Structures are given as C-alpha cells and as structure tokens.
Amino acid sequence: MTEDEKRELIASDPDANPTLATDPPQQWFRSPLTRTLRRKLKLTQVAFAARYGIPVSSIRDWEKHRYEPQPLAMSYLLVIAGDPEATAKTHPAERAKLPLAAE
C-alpha cells in the first residue's frame, strides 16, 4: 500500500480522524460538581480546600477532569452541597474556633 493510499484510507474513516465539530471531548458537556459548588459559594480553590479540608491538588485534578472524585469524596461533596455552612463547622480547623462547653 502506498503512502497516498494510506492517507486516503485514513481520511475516509471517520473514527480514525475525529474532528471537534463531529466528536467534541465529552468533558465539554460536563460541569464538575466541585467547580459548580465552589463557584456557588464564591470560593477560590484554595479557600474551598481550606474550609472543607480537601487537598487543593485534588480539587484542581477534579476540575480539570484529570481524575473523578472517589465515592467517599463524592459523598462529602454532596454533603457540602446540602449544607455548606454546617459542613464547614465540622472541619477540625473550624471546631477549634468554637468555645468549649462549660464543665
């Protein structure tokens, strides 16, 4: 098979040569929960990470679609989405700010 025949065969196969017009990356159609939630709360990645005790690197990876949150992390994100203020108070850094109960 000549080089021209190879190019012609590749050009005729739509699966061998996808274009953005016919086959856009699926991630373009998703809006990750992390980014949506973080923007709703008007927090930067760093502030969100500090408030909820999540590594900043994990947030970045989730938002850039490098990794999907593991089931436990996804559950935590759903809890945050349900009641962000109450969930923030459960973080150890926030609990340290609460007054101790009188004995």
N, C-alpha and C positions, 0 to 999 in steps of 0.2 A: 504494500500500500504506500502510495507516495504521500509526501507532506501535504500537498493540496487536497488529496482525498481525505486525509485525516482531519484537516481543518473543516472541510465541507461536512463530514460526518458529525463532528462535534457541534458545528453551527446548527445542524438540523435537529439535534437532540435537545429539547427544552430543559431536561433535567441536568444535562451536562453544562449548561451555560445559563443559569438563572440570572435574571436582572432584577433590579429593585422595583421596577414597575410591575413585574409579574410575580415576584416572590420576595416581598419585603421581610426582613427579620421579624419573627414572631414577637420579640421583646418590644417592638414598637407599639404593639397593641396592648401591652400590659402596663399598668401603673402600679408599682410595688406598694404594698401596704405600708412599708416603712416610710417611704418618701411622702406618700399621701398623708399619713398620720403626722409625721414631723412637720410638714407644711401647715397642716390644720392647726397645730399647736404653736406655730410660728417660732420654731426652734431650729438652730443650726444642728448639723450632725454632731458636733462636739457637745453642745448643750443637751441634746437629746440623750446622747450616750452617758453624760454625767448624771443627768436627772434619773435615768432608769437603770443605770449600772450595766450597760451594754458596751462592749468594746467598740470604739469608733471604727476600727478596721472592719468589723462585721457589718456595721451599718453601711459603710462605703461599698463593700462587696455585694450586699443585698441590693442596694440602689443601682449599682452598675451591672446587675444581672450576672455577676461572676459566680455567685452561689445563691441558692434558695435557703431561706431560714429553715433550720431543723424543726421538727414538730414541736419540741418544747419551746423554742424561741418563738415560733409562730403563735403558740398558745399565749405566751407572755405578751406579744404584740396585740393580740385580740383583747387581753385583759386591759392593757394600756388604752386601747381604743374605747373600751367600755366605760372606763372611769379614770381618765388621766391624772386627775388631782389626787384621788385616793391611792392610786398605784404609786405615784411619786413618793407619797408619805411612807410607803413600806420599804423604800430603799434604805439601806443602813446609814448612809450619809444624812438622810432626812430624819431618820429616827433619832440620831444623835442630837439633833437640834430640839427635840421635844423635851419638855420638862419631865423630870422623874416623878412618879406618883408618891404622894406623902405616905410615910410608913406609919 
